[in-house]
Amino acid sequence: MKIKTEEKFVTHPMENELGLDFGTTIMEYKEIIPEIPVDMPQYDEKDDEIELKLEEIYGLALGTMSMVSDEIERVEGRYKSGLAETSTQLLNVALGAVREKSLLKQHKDKLVVANNKLTQKGLGNNVTNNNLIVANRNEILKAIADGNLFDTDNTE
């Protein structure tokens, strides 16, 4: 997230009282530019879209909170508590977006770890071979002695 500070011309109620032209008051404002998320090969377009939306929500909440906090200084005392409440709610929205991004990151990390384990083992997927031997102890000992324990053709 990048915070860009710029100036813009706005109208102010005191311009009329001071005999100034309308729209000549310079006001500083902060614009929050969301970062582009890192591409993950295991994720599809929908997951990237969700991550981008969370980043936009986070940036918008922080930008609006910054604007509301700046306005607190300019308003009458009885309105300050309402604006402070609003800025607190916006911070909660930003915190929720960060929490969702962290959960998404944890999920991505789990997928990467699982994919690395499968790659190290050389397995593309988990395969379990279960071999069933139906015999008693004497038959197994006889098969071991004869050397045909692993024969699958029992024609007896």
N, C-alpha and C positions, 0 to 999 in steps of 0.2 A: 504494500500500500504506500502510495506517495501522496504527500500533502503539498499542494501547490497554493501559494498565497498570491493573490492578485488584488488589484484595485478596480472599482467600477464607480460610475457616476450614478448617484441616487438623488431623489428629491427629499428635502428635509423640511419640517414645518417652520424652522427658524429662518429659512431663506426669504420668505415673504416679510418677516419682521425686520430683517436686517437689510432688505432692499437688494438681495442677490438674485441672479437669474435662477430660474427653476432648473433642477437637474444638474447643478454644478458642484454639489457636495461629493467629495471623494470618500468612498467607504472601502475598507479592506475586507476581503472575504477569503475564506479557505475552501479550496476545492480538493476533494479526496478522489484520487484516481486509483481504481482497483487494479491489482496486479493480475496478470494472466497466469492461470495455474499451470503447473508442470504437467506435461503429457505422460500418461501412464499406459504402457502397452497392454496391460491386462484389463483396462477399463474401456468401455465403449463410449459412444458419443453422449449418451444420456448421463453417465456419471460425470463426464467433463462439464456438461451443461449444469448439473446440480452444483458442482464445485464453483463454477463461474457465478451462478446465482447467489450462492452463499457469500462470495467475495463482494458482490455488488450490494447485498443487504448490509454487510459489515461496513462498507465504505459509506453508504447512504446514511446509516444510523450514526456513524461517527461525524459525518459532515453536518447533519442536521443538529446533532447535539452541540457541535462547536458553534453553529449559528445561534442556537437558542441560548447558549452560555454567553455569547457576546451581547445578545439582546437583554439579558438580565441586568447588565450594567446601565442600560438606557431607560428601563421602565420604572414606573412608580412602585413604591415599596410594597403595596398590597398585591401586586401581580407577580412579584419575584418568586414567591413560594410555588405558584402554579407552574412557572417556567422551570424552576429547579426540579419539580416533580417530573415534568416532561423530559428534561435532559437525563434524569435518572432512568426513566423508562427506555429512552433511546440507548443508553449504555447497556441496559439489560438485553435489548435486542442485539446489539453488537456482540455482547458476551455469548448469547445463545448461538449466533452465527459462528463464532470462534469455536465453541463447544462442538457444534455439528461438524466443522472442518476437522477438528482433532479426532472425532470418531471415524470420519471418513479416512483420515490418514492412518489410523490404527488398522482399519480394515484393509487398506492398500498394503500396509507393511506385512500383515499376516499372509496376504496372497503372495507377496514377493518371497517371504521366507519359505512358504510351502512350495513354491515353484523352484526355488534354489535347492531345496532338499531333494525334490524329484529329479532335478537335473544332475545333481551330484551322484545319485544312485544310478542314474542312467535309465530310469523308469519313466515312461510317459504317463502311466497311470498305475494304480495299485492293483496287482494281480495276486490272488491267493489261491494256491493249489491245495486242495484237501484230498488226500488219498485215503481211502477206506479199506482196511484189511479186516475181513471177517474170518477169524480163525481162532483156534484155541492155542494154548501155550505149546503143546506138542507139535502141532502143525507148523508153527512159526519156527521152532527149533529145527525141525526136519528140513524146512525150506532154506534156512541159513546153512545147514550142513551140506545140502545139495548144491547150494550156490545159485538157486533160482528164486531168491526172495523178491526180486524186483520184476519178475516176469508177470505180465498181465494176463497171459493165457493159461488158465488152469483148466486142463482138460481131464482132470481126474473124475 
